[in-house]
Amino acid sequence: MVTLVTSSTRSGDFTYDVALSFAGEQRTYVQKVATALRHRGIRPFYDDYEKATLWGKDLYEHLDWVYQKAARYCVLFASEDYARKVWTTHERRSAQARALTSNQEYVLPVRFDDCEIPGLRPTISYIDGLATRPAKLAKLIAAKLGPRLREKFFPPEPDKLFVALDVDTPAGRDAVHSIARSFMQSLVRMTADERKLVAHLFAQGCRTQLPENIHIELDVVRRDLSIAPTDIVERIRAMASLGFEHELRPDADHGNDDVLVVRWTDMIHYDDDFVEDFSYERATEVAVAMLDVGSGGDGCQQCAEQCVESLDFSLLSWATSGPAT
């Protein structure tokens, strides 16, 4: 059964934001479009990105699912080469079957010549591929998609995070990128309550001892989150397998009150060259910066909590900040 697509359908309901259907003769152009889409945080179906997924599958059946059900839109790169090939014909028919049951446009044509494509009426508005640069087409696709709800999203190029950490070497950026993605995976594996606690600790904790740790009075956390001190400590202890370490220290300025000291350690082992450019011992600093930048850059607890609740780190990149435009 074909899924009926309505105007209220969310991007999160699809595996891909857009499926790209093209002939091999246009691959150079389409590859640039796919790359530009990825940098905008858009999920394209592009065969070179799916080699592992496609390996061993019945392509006739799988591609029918991709072009008929798995994407919000299908961008069809129409050309004489496209019209005469078997696999592009299969993709087109699947896409047109979806379009038939949809109450909004689904097939978005990009033309490279005037060749007639069966089922693609000449009255359908199209983009001229010969007159439109790949980056411009990616921008148009982003505008067509409009604002999207992103969940469990980490941008391909977290350049705002690099700036926040003052990292400007290629090896250093690679290191930060790897550590940040590892922290993202830790967040994915947490419960909602655990993520909320981490967001609070990193947003409200004292940072004077970074990159070693972040710390906060245990009683402050109790008052802010209405969680018993023993439960707070137990939740941190339960996250040990995700790289979190903690200890309680006496607060010299406030009598017997305890200070909760928290650090996050990247569980992935890196080689010595990697460590020289950006020490894995700065993992806690990377995690704190991720929540700062990912919540808008002002260290707001509520924004940090919203960031980790949806696991949307689009604000780590200028290309994916805000609505897709």
C-alpha positions as CSV (number, residue, x, y, z in Angstrom):
1,M,0.0,0.0,0.0
2,V,1.3,3.5,-0.9
3,T,1.5,6.0,2.0
4,L,-0.8,8.9,1.5
5,V,1.2,12.1,1.9
6,T,-0.5,15.2,3.4
7,S,0.6,18.7,3.9
8,S,1.0,18.1,7.6
9,T,3.5,15.2,7.1
10,R,6.7,15.9,9.0
11,S,10.2,15.4,7.6
12,G,10.9,13.0,10.5
13,D,8.3,10.6,9.0
14,F,10.6,9.8,6.0
15,T,13.9,8.1,5.8
16,Y,15.1,10.8,3.3
17,D,14.2,14.4,2.8
18,V,14.7,14.0,-1.0
19,A,15.4,11.1,-3.4
20,L,17.6,12.0,-6.4
21,S,16.8,10.1,-9.6
22,F,19.3,10.6,-12.4
23,A,21.2,9.0,-15.3
24,G,24.9,8.4,-14.9
25,E,25.7,11.0,-17.5
26,Q,24.6,13.7,-15.0
27,R,26.4,12.1,-12.0
28,T,29.0,14.9,-11.7
29,Y,26.3,17.5,-11.4
30,V,24.1,15.5,-9.1
31,Q,27.0,14.6,-6.8
32,K,27.6,18.3,-6.2
33,V,23.9,18.7,-5.4
34,A,24.0,15.8,-3.0
35,T,27.1,17.2,-1.2
36,A,25.5,20.7,-0.9
37,L,22.3,19.1,0.5
38,R,24.3,17.2,3.1
39,H,26.1,20.3,4.3
40,R,22.7,21.9,4.8
41,G,21.6,19.0,7.0
42,I,19.3,17.6,4.4
43,R,19.1,13.8,4.0
44,P,19.3,12.9,0.3
45,F,19.0,9.4,-1.2
46,Y,22.1,9.4,-3.5
47,D,23.3,6.0,-4.5
48,D,27.0,6.6,-3.7
49,Y,26.0,7.4,-0.1
50,E,24.1,4.1,0.2
51,K,26.6,1.5,-1.0
52,A,26.6,-0.4,2.3
53,T,22.8,-0.2,2.6
54,L,22.3,-1.4,-1.0
55,W,24.8,-4.2,-0.8
56,G,23.0,-7.6,-1.2
57,K,19.5,-6.1,-1.5
58,D,17.0,-6.8,-4.2
59,L,17.5,-3.5,-6.0
60,Y,14.2,-3.7,-7.9
61,E,12.2,-4.0,-4.7
62,H,14.3,-1.6,-2.6
63,L,14.5,1.2,-5.1
64,D,10.7,0.9,-5.5
65,W,10.4,1.6,-1.8
66,V,12.8,4.4,-1.9
67,Y,11.2,6.3,-4.7
68,Q,7.6,5.5,-3.8
69,K,7.6,5.7,0.0
70,A,10.9,6.7,1.7
71,A,11.4,10.4,0.7
72,R,9.4,13.6,1.1
73,Y,10.2,14.7,-2.5
74,C,11.8,13.1,-5.6
75,V,14.1,15.3,-7.7
76,L,14.1,13.9,-11.2
77,F,17.0,14.9,-13.4
78,A,15.3,14.7,-16.8
79,S,17.5,14.2,-20.0
80,E,17.6,12.0,-23.1
81,D,19.9,9.7,-21.2
82,Y,17.4,9.4,-18.4
83,A,14.5,8.6,-20.7
84,R,16.2,5.6,-22.4
85,K,17.6,3.7,-19.3
86,V,16.0,0.8,-17.6
87,W,16.7,1.7,-14.0
88,T,15.8,5.3,-14.3
89,T,12.5,4.2,-15.9
90,H,11.9,2.0,-12.8
91,E,12.6,4.9,-10.5
92,R,10.4,7.2,-12.4
93,R,7.4,4.8,-12.4
94,S,7.8,4.3,-8.6
95,A,7.9,8.1,-8.1
96,Q,4.9,8.7,-10.4
97,A,2.9,6.0,-8.5
98,R,3.5,8.0,-5.3
99,A,2.6,11.3,-7.0
100,L,-0.7,9.8,-8.1
101,T,-1.8,9.2,-4.5
102,S,-0.4,12.4,-3.1
103,N,-2.4,15.6,-2.6
104,Q,0.7,17.8,-3.2
105,E,3.6,17.9,-5.7
106,Y,6.1,15.1,-5.2
107,V,8.2,14.8,-8.4
108,L,10.4,17.9,-8.8
109,P,11.9,18.0,-12.4
110,V,15.3,19.4,-13.3
111,R,15.7,19.4,-17.1
112,F,19.0,19.2,-19.0
113,D,17.2,19.0,-22.5
114,D,13.8,19.0,-24.0
115,C,13.5,15.2,-24.2
116,E,10.0,13.9,-23.5
117,I,9.8,11.9,-20.3
118,P,6.7,9.5,-20.2
119,G,4.2,10.6,-17.6
120,L,6.0,14.0,-17.0
121,R,3.6,16.5,-18.5
122,P,5.1,19.6,-20.2
123,T,2.9,21.8,-18.0
124,I,4.8,20.8,-14.8
125,S,7.1,23.6,-13.7
126,Y,10.8,22.6,-13.8
127,I,14.3,23.9,-13.0
128,D,16.7,24.4,-15.9
129,G,19.7,22.3,-14.9
130,L,21.9,23.9,-17.5
131,A,21.3,27.3,-16.1
132,T,21.3,26.4,-12.4
133,R,24.5,25.7,-10.4
134,P,24.4,22.7,-8.1
135,A,24.7,24.9,-5.0
136,K,21.8,27.0,-6.2
137,L,19.6,23.9,-6.8
138,A,20.4,22.6,-3.3
139,K,19.3,26.0,-1.9
140,L,16.0,25.7,-3.9
141,I,15.5,22.2,-2.6
142,A,16.0,23.4,0.9
143,A,13.5,26.2,0.4
144,K,11.0,23.6,-1.0
145,L,11.4,21.5,2.1
146,G,10.9,24.5,4.3
147,P,11.5,24.4,8.1
148,R,12.1,20.8,9.2
149,L,12.0,19.1,12.5
150,R,15.4,17.5,13.0
151,E,15.8,14.7,15.5
152,K,19.1,13.0,16.4
153,F,20.9,15.3,14.0
154,F,24.6,16.1,13.9
155,P,25.8,18.4,11.1
156,P,28.4,17.2,8.7
157,E,30.6,20.2,9.3
158,P,30.2,21.6,12.9
159,D,32.2,24.8,12.1
160,K,30.6,26.9,14.9
161,L,31.9,24.4,17.4
162,F,35.4,24.6,15.9
163,V,35.3,28.4,16.4
164,A,34.0,28.1,19.9
165,L,36.9,25.8,20.8
166,D,39.4,27.9,18.8
167,V,40.5,25.0,16.7
168,D,41.8,25.9,13.3
169,T,44.0,23.0,12.1
170,P,42.5,20.2,9.9
171,A,43.7,17.5,12.3
172,G,42.3,19.4,15.3
173,R,38.9,19.9,13.6
174,D,38.9,16.1,12.8
175,A,39.6,15.4,16.5
176,V,36.8,17.7,17.7
177,H,34.4,16.3,15.2
178,S,35.1,12.7,16.3
179,I,34.8,13.6,20.0
180,A,31.6,15.5,19.4
181,R,30.0,12.7,17.5
182,S,31.0,10.3,20.3
183,F,29.3,12.5,22.8
184,M,26.2,12.6,20.6
185,Q,26.1,8.8,20.7
186,S,26.3,8.9,24.4
187,L,23.3,11.3,24.5
188,V,21.4,9.0,22.2
189,R,21.9,6.1,24.6
190,M,20.6,8.0,27.6
191,T,17.1,8.2,29.0
192,A,15.3,11.5,28.8
193,D,15.8,12.1,32.5
194,E,19.6,11.5,32.2
195,R,19.8,13.9,29.2
196,K,18.0,16.6,31.2
197,L,20.4,16.2,34.1
198,V,23.4,16.4,31.9
199,A,22.1,19.5,30.2
200,H,21.5,21.1,33.6
201,L,24.9,20.2,34.9
202,F,26.7,21.5,31.8
203,A,24.7,24.7,31.5
204,Q,24.7,25.7,35.2
205,G,28.0,24.2,36.4
206,C,31.1,26.1,37.2
207,R,33.7,25.9,34.3
208,T,36.8,27.3,36.0
209,Q,38.4,23.8,36.0
210,L,37.7,23.0,32.3
211,P,38.9,21.0,30.5
212,E,39.3,18.7,33.5
213,N,35.8,18.9,34.9
214,I,32.6,20.9,35.5
215,H,31.2,21.2,39.0
216,I,28.2,22.4,40.9
217,E,26.8,22.4,44.4
218,L,24.7,19.3,44.8
219,D,22.0,21.2,46.8
220,V,21.6,23.6,43.8
221,V,20.8,20.7,41.5
222,R,18.4,19.4,44.1
223,R,16.5,22.7,44.2
224,D,16.5,23.3,40.5
225,L,15.4,19.8,39.4
226,S,13.5,18.6,42.5
227,I,15.6,15.4,42.6
228,A,16.9,14.0,45.8
229,P,20.8,14.2,46.1
230,T,21.0,10.4,46.3
231,D,19.0,10.1,43.1
232,I,21.2,12.7,41.4
233,V,24.4,10.7,42.2
234,E,22.8,7.4,41.3
235,R,21.8,8.8,37.8
236,I,25.4,10.0,37.2
237,R,26.7,6.6,38.4
238,A,24.4,4.8,36.0
239,M,26.0,6.7,33.1
240,A,29.5,5.4,33.8
241,S,29.4,3.1,30.8
242,L,28.7,6.2,28.6
243,G,31.9,7.9,29.8
244,F,30.7,9.9,32.7
245,E,32.7,10.0,35.9
246,H,31.8,11.9,39.1
247,E,33.0,12.6,42.6
248,L,31.7,14.5,45.7
249,R,33.9,17.1,47.3
250,P,33.3,19.2,50.4
251,D,32.4,22.8,49.7
252,A,35.0,24.8,51.6
253,D,32.9,28.0,51.3
254,H,29.6,26.5,52.4
255,G,30.3,24.2,55.3
256,N,29.2,20.6,54.8
257,D,27.5,21.1,51.4
258,D,28.8,18.7,48.7
259,V,30.1,19.8,45.4
260,L,29.3,17.4,42.5
261,V,32.2,17.2,40.1
262,V,31.5,15.7,36.7
263,R,33.7,14.9,33.8
264,W,33.0,13.1,30.5
265,T,35.6,10.8,28.9
266,D,35.4,9.8,25.3
267,M,35.4,6.0,25.3
268,I,37.0,5.8,21.8
269,H,40.7,5.2,21.7
270,Y,42.7,7.5,19.4
271,D,46.2,7.2,18.2
272,D,49.1,9.5,19.3
273,D,49.0,11.8,16.3
274,F,45.4,12.5,17.0
275,V,46.1,13.3,20.6
276,E,48.9,15.8,19.7
277,D,46.5,18.0,17.6
278,F,43.6,18.0,20.1
279,S,43.9,16.0,23.3
280,Y,41.1,13.6,24.1
281,E,41.5,14.9,27.7
282,R,39.5,17.9,26.5
283,A,36.4,15.8,26.0
284,T,34.4,17.4,28.8
285,E,35.2,20.8,27.3
286,V,33.9,19.6,23.9
287,A,30.7,18.3,25.4
288,V,30.1,21.5,27.3
289,A,30.7,23.6,24.1
290,M,28.4,21.4,22.1
291,L,25.5,22.2,24.5
292,D,26.4,25.9,24.6
293,V,26.6,26.3,20.8
294,G,23.8,23.8,20.1
295,S,21.4,25.7,22.4
296,G,22.1,29.1,20.8
297,G,25.4,30.0,22.4
298,D,24.2,31.7,25.6
299,G,24.4,28.8,28.1
300,C,20.7,28.9,28.7
301,Q,19.6,25.9,30.7
302,Q,16.1,25.7,29.0
303,C,17.7,25.9,25.5
304,A,20.3,23.3,26.5
305,E,17.5,21.0,27.7
306,Q,15.5,21.5,24.4
307,C,18.7,20.8,22.4
308,V,19.3,17.4,24.1
309,E,15.6,16.5,24.2
310,S,15.4,16.6,20.4
311,L,19.1,15.8,19.9
312,D,19.1,18.5,17.3
313,F,22.6,20.0,17.0
314,S,22.0,21.9,13.8
315,L,23.2,25.1,15.5
316,L,26.7,23.7,15.5
317,S,27.0,24.7,11.9
318,W,26.3,27.9,10.0
319,A,25.0,25.8,7.1
320,T,22.3,24.1,9.2
321,S,21.4,26.9,11.7
322,G,17.8,27.7,11.8
323,P,15.3,27.0,9.0
324,A,16.6,25.4,5.8
325,T,16.9,28.3,3.4
